[in-house]
């Protein structure tokens, strides 16, 4: 019989031994403990070297290199010097391998511990290592390329040095605070390491082990699971091998008990498979009938509105999202809101582990964002709006309405939301893993050296492209800032957060509305006149450009009074021909003519974007065109640099090319200077 039910029966008949076999294999594999040198008997939540990925948290992989145990935490490799386990508490003493025997690592990265994995232990203290390429004072140590190195044992203030790295050391080995700190003592303190304590999993592993199971990790649900002996089932995280009264069953080795358990397990498994087959057959038949009915109904439905029109907020229609597998909400609701999939509150609560604080990705003025994993395997960012009042409902509806109609590679994707009647307003976005531009410029990922000038120019172009696309759709973002520009692992831009955005009517030149946005980015004319236009986004983007060339935050109360607002600081520096005082020295402004020329051009463009009168500012299309010209200029400059290596015969050609790139004669710069109001030198 060639039917769906026969196919399911055949599939599960073949799958049954593999299911039980896989469980038995994982029980056996995860029973192995990690051993390397002095580090022995390490089990869950760690994996590696004989323990497959299903045995531990993906971020806690151990390796054995030269009889020394190592682990990588947030891109930094550590040697495990000591491991201890008392009851359910596991403590590691770890030391950075790049600081073993030297204070001069190949890459300057601050020590950051993932507190989703580890608890803070107040037994360590941070020291700061400063690396200066030039200094009038002799340093405490030196490194290649850095003439002077200094050690700070107190919190770091302002430093003229190029690089700084924060490294924790144990309080037991911490050098005494004095005017002069011995670099040998500091190096020894770093090599002695510091302690971290592994976060507990809420007791789930303990429950598993008490039932004679082995703890593992479910990579689909991102949580602790339990592997049992063949024939044992799992109930509430424990293996069902307890005798009446709760006493543990006989230890393994009693064949009679094992055989009985195996028979019971196979019987239950067979009944479960048969039930699944019947259920799948019923589901298949029901879905086929539904599709047939929908096809008939669709002939009588009116055609959908064109892409140019935006439906009214009351729009609520039935549809499906074909690009992803069905999740539970599709089956329960079968609905969408403005075309976005509607999730149940309970589904997103489960995806975020009940909105666990350890899963917080960010906390803004309108809500908290959590990391989550849907049942279909997608990793997502779930934004939970703070208050379910009229204003929040308006922002919620606004963001869904706008994002559900947009398709652009540099805009964050909205996967779905809860309904407006839900007990919490939740928005579900694609998860972007590499933080924000603000993080990399002056936040927790600053000083990594990853934001080279080429990467920053690429960020500016892609952000401008996204904003130009929005303006082409008659949408004003209204909250453009580096905290709303996300980056993936390839540093591709994803502009996010459309809660304040407005659909711009086609028949007016501006919208009158009370100013909203982030201090430091708000268009001053909008602030004064309450008139919102697409040029308001241009002003905010001008602030972003200045951040990209300076690595400074938009607002900093620790700066001089006239420089607290970065836009004012930039206008003054550019107007007074003091751009060098504004530019991040790590970009090579002083030593690379090509970079210097491009940064000057970007500064000129930012100057035009930051004009107080909106009519003087360029449009986003003009901004994109100018940045594209710069991108072409950079490609030409890099090609010209290669010519110098081809021999002395090409030096003349290189000089001719360089003349086009000099700070005084760049064609793009000249064009912008003529069109702007910057005073000529």
C-alpha positions in Angstrom: 0.0 0.0 0.0 1.6 3.2 -1.2 0.1 5.8 1.2 1.4 8.4 3.7 0.7 6.1 6.7 2.7 3.2 5.2 5.6 5.6 4.5 5.5 6.8 8.1 5.4 3.3 9.5 8.4 2.3 7.3 10.3 5.4 8.3 9.8 4.8 12.1 10.4 1.1 11.8 13.9 1.9 10.5 14.4 4.8 12.8 13.6 3.0 16.1 16.9 1.1 16.5 18.8 4.3 15.6 17.0 6.3 18.2 17.7 3.8 21.0 21.2 3.2 19.7 22.0 6.9 19.6 20.8 7.4 23.2 22.9 4.4 24.3 26.0 5.8 22.5 25.6 9.2 24.1 25.1 7.7 27.5 28.4 5.8 27.0 30.3 8.7 25.5 29.2 11.3 28.0 30.1 8.9 30.8 33.7 9.5 29.8 35.4 12.2 31.8 38.0 14.7 30.5 41.6 14.2 31.6 44.6 16.2 30.6 47.8 16.5 32.7 46.9 17.7 36.2 43.3 18.5 35.2 41.3 15.3 35.7 37.7 14.0 36.0 36.0 16.9 34.3 32.4 16.2 33.2 29.3 18.2 32.4 28.9 21.0 31.3 32.2 20.7 29.5 32.9 18.6 26.4 35.8 17.8 24.1 38.5 15.1 23.8 36.4 12.0 23.9 33.2 13.8 24.9 31.1 14.8 21.9 29.3 18.2 21.6 26.1 16.7 22.9 27.8 16.2 26.3 28.3 19.9 27.2 27.5 23.5 26.5 28.8 24.5 23.0 30.8 27.4 24.6 32.6 25.2 27.1 34.9 23.1 24.8 38.1 21.8 26.4 41.2 20.9 24.5 44.5 19.1 25.6 47.6 20.8 24.1 51.0 19.5 25.2 49.5 17.9 28.3 47.9 21.2 29.3 44.1 21.7 29.4 42.9 24.8 27.5 39.5 26.5 27.0 38.5 29.5 24.7 36.2 32.1 26.3 35.0 35.0 24.2 37.8 34.6 21.6 40.6 34.3 24.2 42.4 31.1 24.9 43.1 30.2 28.6 45.2 27.5 30.2 43.3 25.7 33.0 45.7 25.7 35.9 43.4 24.1 38.4 40.0 22.5 38.5 37.9 21.7 41.6 34.4 20.4 42.1 32.5 20.5 45.4 29.0 19.3 45.4 27.4 21.1 42.4 30.0 23.9 42.3 32.8 23.8 39.8 35.7 26.3 39.9 38.4 26.9 37.4 41.7 28.8 37.8 42.6 30.1 34.3 45.4 32.2 32.8 45.6 33.8 29.4 48.0 31.9 27.1 48.9 35.0 25.1 50.4 36.5 28.3 52.4 33.4 29.2 56.0 34.5 29.6 55.5 37.9 28.0 53.6 41.2 28.4 53.6 41.6 24.6 50.7 39.7 23.0 50.2 39.5 19.3 46.7 40.9 19.6 45.4 43.4 22.1 42.1 42.2 23.5 40.5 43.0 26.9 39.7 40.1 29.1 35.9 39.6 29.1 34.2 36.7 30.8 30.8 35.5 29.6 28.6 35.8 32.6 26.0 33.7 31.0 28.4 30.8 31.6 30.3 31.9 34.7 29.6 33.6 38.1 31.8 36.5 39.2 34.1 35.6 42.1 35.4 38.6 44.1 38.9 37.1 44.4 40.5 38.9 41.5 41.4 42.4 40.6 41.9 44.1 37.2 45.1 45.7 36.1 45.5 47.8 32.9 48.5 47.4 30.6 49.1 50.5 28.5 51.1 50.4 25.2 52.5 53.6 23.8 54.1 53.9 20.4 55.8 57.2 21.6 56.3 58.6 25.1 58.5 61.2 26.7 58.7 59.1 29.8 60.6 55.7 30.1 58.1 52.9 30.3 58.1 49.9 32.7 58.4 47.5 29.8 58.6 47.7 26.0 57.1 45.7 23.1 57.8 45.6 19.3 56.2 48.7 17.8 55.5 50.2 21.3 58.4 52.0 22.9 56.9 52.3 26.3 54.6 50.1 28.3 53.0 51.1 31.6 51.1 49.2 34.3 48.1 50.7 36.1 46.8 48.9 39.2 44.0 51.4 39.8 41.0 52.1 37.5 42.1 53.6 34.3 41.6 57.2 33.5 42.6 59.2 30.4 45.7 57.8 28.7 47.6 59.1 25.6 48.8 55.6 24.8 47.7 53.8 21.6 46.5 50.6 23.2 45.3 49.4 26.6 44.4 45.9 27.8 42.6 44.9 31.0 43.8 41.7 32.6 42.5 40.2 35.9 44.8 38.7 38.4 44.3 36.9 41.6 44.3 39.0 44.8 46.7 36.5 46.3 49.3 37.5 43.7 48.3 41.1 43.2 51.3 43.4 43.4 51.2 46.1 46.1 49.8 49.4 45.0 52.7 51.9 44.8 54.1 54.5 42.5 56.3 51.9 40.7 55.1 48.4 39.9 57.6 45.7 39.0 56.7 44.3 35.5 58.1 40.9 36.5 55.8 40.7 39.5 52.8 41.6 37.3 53.7 39.0 34.7 54.0 36.4 37.4 50.6 37.5 38.8 49.0 37.1 35.3 50.5 33.7 34.9 49.1 32.5 38.2 45.7 33.1 36.8 42.3 34.0 38.3 39.2 32.1 39.4 35.9 31.7 37.6 32.9 29.6 38.8 30.7 27.7 36.4 27.0 28.8 36.5 24.7 26.1 37.8 21.9 24.8 35.5 19.1 25.1 38.1 19.7 21.6 39.5 18.7 19.8 36.3 22.0 17.9 36.1 21.7 16.9 39.7 18.2 15.4 39.1 19.6 13.4 36.2 22.6 12.0 38.1 20.4 11.0 41.0 18.4 8.8 38.6 21.6 7.2 37.4 21.6 9.1 34.1 24.4 11.1 32.5 24.1 14.8 32.0 24.3 16.2 28.4 23.2 19.2 26.4 20.3 19.4 23.9 21.7 21.6 21.1 18.2 22.3 19.7 16.7 23.6 22.9 20.0 24.9 24.4 19.5 23.4 27.8 20.6 20.5 30.0 19.3 17.1 29.0 19.7 13.6 30.5 21.0 10.5 28.7 19.8 7.1 30.2 20.7 3.5 29.7 19.0 1.6 26.9 15.4 1.0 27.7 15.1 3.9 30.2 12.7 6.8 29.5 13.0 10.4 30.7 10.5 12.0 33.0 11.0 15.6 34.1 14.7 15.5 33.4 15.3 12.2 35.2 15.6 8.6 34.0 12.6 6.4 35.0 14.5 3.7 36.8 13.4 4.3 40.4 11.7 1.6 42.4 8.4 2.1 44.3 9.0 4.5 47.2 11.7 6.4 45.3 14.7 4.2 46.1 17.2 3.8 43.3 17.1 0.6 41.3 19.8 -2.0 41.4 23.2 -0.9 40.0 24.1 -1.9 36.4 25.3 -5.4 36.2 22.0 -7.1 37.2 21.0 -8.4 33.8 17.5 -9.3 34.9 16.7 -5.7 35.7 18.2 -4.4 32.5 16.3 -6.9 30.4 13.1 -6.0 32.0 13.7 -2.3 31.5 14.7 -3.0 27.9 11.4 -4.9 27.2 9.3 -2.2 28.9 11.2 0.5 27.0 10.8 -1.2 23.6 7.1 -1.7 24.3 6.5 1.9 25.2 8.6 3.0 22.3 6.6 0.8 19.9 3.3 2.2 21.2 4.7 5.7 20.9 5.8 5.2 17.3 2.4 3.8 16.3 0.7 6.8 18.0 3.0 9.2 16.1 2.2 7.4 12.8 -1.5 7.7 13.3 -1.1 11.3 14.5 1.0 12.2 11.4 -1.5 10.6 9.1 -4.4 12.6 10.7 -2.4 15.8 10.5 -1.5 15.1 6.8 -5.1 14.5 5.9 -6.3 17.6 7.8 -3.7 19.9 6.2 -4.5 18.5 2.7 -8.2 19.2 3.2 -7.4 22.7 4.6 -5.3 23.6 1.6 -8.1 22.4 -0.7 -10.6 24.6 1.1 -8.3 27.6 1.2 -7.7 27.2 -2.6 -11.4 27.3 -3.2 -11.9 30.3 -0.9 -9.0 32.2 -2.4 -10.9 32.4 -5.7 -13.6 34.5 -4.0 -11.2 36.8 -2.0 -10.3 40.3 -3.2 -6.8 40.8 -4.4 -4.2 42.0 -1.9 -3.2 45.7 -1.9 -0.2 46.7 -4.0 3.2 46.9 -2.5 3.0 50.6 -2.6 0.2 50.8 -0.1 0.5 50.3 3.6 -2.5 48.6 5.3 -4.3 50.4 8.1 -3.5 49.3 11.7 -6.8 47.4 11.9 -5.5 44.9 9.2 -5.4 41.4 10.6 -5.5 38.6 8.1 -4.8 34.9 7.9 -1.6 33.8 6.1 1.4 31.6 6.5 5.2 32.2 6.5 6.5 29.7 3.9 10.2 30.4 4.3 10.5 28.6 7.6 9.2 25.3 9.1 5.9 25.6 11.0 6.3 26.4 14.7 3.7 25.8 17.3 2.2 29.3 16.9 1.4 28.6 13.2 -0.6 25.5 14.3 -2.3 27.3 17.2 -3.1 30.6 15.6 -2.6 30.2 11.9 -2.5 34.0 11.6 -0.2 36.9 10.9 -0.2 40.6 11.8 0.7 42.9 8.9 2.2 39.8 7.3 4.4 39.0 10.4 4.0 35.7 12.1 2.1 35.8 15.4 3.7 33.9 18.2 2.1 33.0 21.5 3.5 34.6 24.7 4.1 31.1 26.1 6.2 30.1 23.1 8.5 33.1 23.4 8.6 32.7 27.2 9.9 29.2 26.6 12.4 30.3 23.9 14.0 32.8 26.3 14.0 30.5 29.3 11.3 32.6 31.0 13.1 35.8 30.1 16.2 34.7 32.0 18.3 37.8 32.9 21.4 35.9 31.9 20.0 36.0 28.3 19.6 39.7 28.1 21.3 41.2 25.0 20.5 44.8 25.6 18.4 47.2 27.6 17.0 50.3 25.9 14.6 53.1 26.6 11.6 51.1 25.3 12.3 47.5 26.2 14.7 44.7 27.0 16.1 42.4 24.3 16.6 38.7 25.1 18.4 35.9 23.2 16.1 33.0 22.4 15.8 29.8 20.4 12.6 28.9 18.6 11.3 25.3 18.3 12.3 25.3 14.7 15.9 25.9 15.6 16.1 29.6 14.7 18.1 31.8 17.1 16.3 35.1 17.6 16.4 38.3 19.5 13.1 38.9 21.4 12.3 42.5 22.4 10.0 42.8 25.3 8.4 46.3 25.6 8.3 47.7 29.1 4.7 48.8 29.6 1.6 47.5 27.9 0.0 51.0 27.6 -1.3 53.0 24.7 2.2 54.5 23.8 3.9 51.1 23.8 1.1 49.6 21.8 1.5 52.4 19.3 5.3 51.8 19.0 4.7 48.0 18.8 2.2 48.4 16.0 4.4 51.0 14.2 7.4 48.7 14.2 5.5 45.6 13.0 3.7 47.6 10.3 6.9 49.1 8.9 9.4 46.1 9.2 6.9 43.5 7.8 6.8 45.4 4.5 10.6 46.0 4.1 13.1 43.7 2.4 16.7 45.0 2.3 20.0 43.2 3.1 21.0 46.0 5.6 17.8 46.1 7.6 17.2 43.6 10.4 14.5 41.0 9.7 11.4 40.9 11.7 10.3 37.2 12.2 7.1 37.9 14.1 5.4 39.2 17.2 2.7 38.5 19.8 -0.8 39.8 19.2 -1.8 43.2 20.7 -4.1 41.4 23.1 -1.2 39.3 24.5 -0.2 39.8 28.2 3.1 41.1 26.9 4.1 42.9 23.7 7.0 41.0 22.2 8.8 41.4 18.9 10.9 38.6 17.4 13.9 39.5 15.2 16.7 37.7 13.5 19.7 37.4 16.0 22.7 39.4 14.9 25.7 38.0 16.9 28.5 40.6 16.6 27.1 43.5 18.7 26.5 47.1 17.6 28.8 49.6 16.0 28.8 51.5 19.3 30.1 48.4 21.1 33.1 48.2 18.7 33.8 52.0 18.6 33.6 52.9 22.3 31.9 50.1 24.1 32.7 46.6 25.4 34.4 45.5 22.2 36.5 48.6 21.6 40.3 48.4 21.2 39.9 45.0 19.4 41.6 46.5 16.3 38.9 45.0 14.1 37.3 48.2 12.9 39.9 49.3 10.3 39.3 52.2 8.1 38.1 49.9 5.3 35.6 48.3 7.6 34.3 51.6 8.9 33.8 52.9 5.4 31.9 49.8 4.5 29.7 50.3 7.6 29.0 53.9 6.5 28.1 52.9 3.0 25.7 50.0 4.1 24.0 52.2 6.7 23.5 55.0 4.2 22.1 52.4 1.7 19.6 51.2 4.3 18.5 54.8 5.1 18.2 55.7 1.4 16.0 52.7 0.9 13.8 53.7 3.8 13.4 57.3 2.4 12.6 55.8 -1.0 9.7 54.0 0.8 8.6 57.3 2.4 9.8 56.1 5.9 11.8 58.1 8.4 13.7 56.1 10.9 14.0 58.9 13.5 16.4 57.1 15.8 19.6 56.6 13.7 22.5 56.0 16.1 25.4 53.6 16.4 23.5 51.6 19.1 20.9 50.8 16.4 23.4 49.6 13.8 24.0 45.9 14.3 26.9 43.9 12.9 27.1 40.3 11.9 30.2 38.2 12.1 31.3 39.5 8.7 30.7 43.1 9.9 27.7 43.5 7.6 25.3 46.2 8.7 21.8 45.5 10.0 19.9 48.7 10.9 17.4 48.0 13.7 14.9 49.6 16.1 12.0 51.1 14.2 9.8 51.9 17.2 10.0 55.6 16.6 9.8 55.5 12.8 7.1 57.2 10.9 5.4 56.6 7.6 5.8 59.9 5.7 2.6 61.1 3.8 3.2 61.6 0.2 1.4 65.0 0.0 3.3 67.0 2.6 6.8 68.2 3.1 7.1 67.5 6.8 5.3 66.0 9.8 4.7 68.1 12.9 5.4 65.9 16.0 6.9 66.2 19.4 10.7 65.5 19.2 11.7 62.0 20.0 15.0 60.3 19.7 18.4 59.9 21.4 20.3 62.9 22.8 23.2 63.8 20.7 21.6 62.6 17.5 18.4 64.7 17.3 18.1 67.2 14.5 18.3 70.6 16.1 15.7 72.1 13.6 13.3 69.2 14.4 13.9 69.9 18.1 13.1 73.6 17.7 10.3 73.5 15.1 8.8 70.1 15.7 9.0 69.5 12.0 10.2 66.0 11.0 11.6 65.4 7.6 13.9 62.9 5.9 16.7 65.4 6.6 16.4 64.6 10.3 17.8 61.2 9.5 20.6 62.8 7.5 21.6 64.9 10.6 21.7 61.7 12.8 23.7 59.9 10.2 26.2 62.8 10.2 26.8 62.1 13.9 27.3 58.4 13.1 30.0 59.5 10.5 31.8 61.5 13.1 31.7 58.5 15.5 33.2 56.3 12.8 36.2 58.7 12.3 36.7 59.6 16.0 35.6 56.4 17.9 34.0 58.8 20.4 30.5 58.6 21.8 27.8 61.1 20.7 27.5 62.5 24.2 30.2 62.5 26.9 29.8 64.7 30.0 33.4 64.1 30.9 34.5 66.2 27.8 34.9 70.0 27.9 31.6 71.8 28.0 31.7 72.8 24.4 32.6 69.3 23.3 30.1 67.3 25.4 27.9 67.0 22.2 30.0 65.3 19.5 28.3 67.1 16.7 29.3 70.5 18.2 32.9 69.2 18.7 33.1 68.0 15.1 31.7 71.3 13.7 34.3 73.3 15.7 37.3 71.1 14.8 36.5 70.9 11.1 35.7 74.6 10.9 39.0 75.5 12.6 41.0 73.1 10.4 41.8 70.9 13.4 40.6 67.6 12.1 43.6 65.7 13.4 42.4 66.5 17.0 39.1 64.6 16.2 40.3 61.6 14.3 41.0 58.2 16.0 44.9 58.0 15.9 44.7 54.2 15.3 43.2 54.8 11.8 46.6 55.9 10.4 45.5 59.5 9.6 49.0 60.9 10.1 50.9 58.2 8.3 48.7 57.0 5.4 48.0 59.6 2.7 45.1 57.6 1.1 43.4 57.1 4.5 44.0 60.8 5.4 42.4 61.9 2.1 39.3 59.7 2.6 38.8 60.7 6.3 39.0 64.3 5.3 36.3 63.7 2.7 34.1 61.8 5.1 34.5 64.7 7.6 33.5 67.2 4.9 30.4 65.0 4.2 29.6 64.8 7.9 30.0 68.6 8.2 27.3 69.0 5.5 25.0 66.5 7.2 25.3 68.4 10.5 24.2 71.8 9.2 21.5 73.3 11.4 19.4 74.3 8.4 17.9 71.1 6.9 17.7 72.6 3.3 21.6 72.8 3.3 22.0 69.1 4.1 22.4 66.5 1.3 19.8 63.8 0.7 20.6 60.2 1.7 20.9 59.4 -2.1 23.5 62.1 -2.4 25.3 60.7 0.7 25.3 57.2 -0.8 26.8 58.5 -4.1 29.5 60.5 -2.3 30.5 57.4 -0.1 30.5 55.2 -3.2 33.0 57.6 -4.8 35.1 57.3 -1.8 35.0 53.5 -1.9 36.2 53.6 -5.5 38.9 56.0 -4.4 40.0 53.5 -1.7 40.2 50.7 -4.2 42.3 52.8 -6.5 44.6 53.8 -3.6 45.2 50.2 -2.5 46.0 49.2 -6.1 48.5 52.1 -6.3 50.2 50.9 -3.1 50.8 47.5 -4.7 52.7 49.1 -7.6 55.5 50.2 -5.3 56.5 46.6 -4.8 56.9 45.9 -8.5 60.2 47.7 -8.8 61.7 51.2 -9.3 60.3 51.4 -12.9 56.8 51.9 -11.5 57.7 54.6 -8.9 56.8 57.4 -11.4 53.4 55.8 -12.0 52.8 55.5 -8.2 53.8 59.2 -7.8 51.3 60.2 -10.5 48.5 58.2 -8.8 49.4 59.5 -5.3 49.0 63.1 -6.6 45.3 62.3 -7.0 45.1 61.1 -3.5 47.0 63.8 -1.6 45.0 65.7 1.0 45.3 68.9 -0.9 44.1 67.8 -4.3 41.5 65.0 -3.9 38.8 65.5 -6.5 36.0 64.3 -4.2 37.3 66.6 -1.4 37.4 69.6 -3.8 33.8 68.9 -5.0 32.5 68.8 -1.4 34.5 71.8 -0.2 32.9 73.9 -3.0 29.4 72.7 -2.1 29.8 73.2 1.6 30.3 76.3 3.8 33.6 75.2 5.3 36.0 78.1 5.2 38.9 77.7 2.8 42.4 77.5 4.2 
